[in-house]
């Protein structure tokens, strides 16, 4: 089973050499590394956070996303104590160009597109179902959903669609009718996949 899930794209300052820099809100991209005002991209989701996952705290006590607040954000690895704190304000990092986190990464093509668009706030990331061997005695397998990656450990990113033509909606309704899905089930499924 494959599915797309929404992820927020957050750009944060770093002292590392990166392909992206940001000065006074202007994002620049160069194929060679920058030396100042470097930025990492973090793809975050609202997935459940488990011990060992990389996270970012998204809580701002003032309610305003100021430059000062953005400078204070830093990735951290969840442990049993941090998982319980402010659960609604942490987001799991599912991918990044920060190689120190050892997570899947965006492609250079996406980074170039990010620059061309002067930033992208939200994307759809492809996920896939994986079977994991759990017990030798029972030959028990456990399936779980995880980010789908290419052979280069790059995530597969799609843009978030936010408008549909009448024909696209009618085609979706016809498909639901063929599959025998009730209108309520169709509505719920369509909203989950598209909004």
Secondary structure, DSSP 8 states (H G I E B T S, - for coil): -EEEEEEEEEEEE-SS--SEEEETTEEEE-SS--SSSEEEEEEEE-----TT-EEEE---TTSS--HHHHHH---EE--HHHHHTTGGGEEEEEEES-GGG---B--HHHHHHHHHTT---EEEEEEEEEEEEEETTTTEEEEEEEE-B-TTSBB-EEE------HHHHHHHHHHHHHTT--HHHHHHHHHHHH-
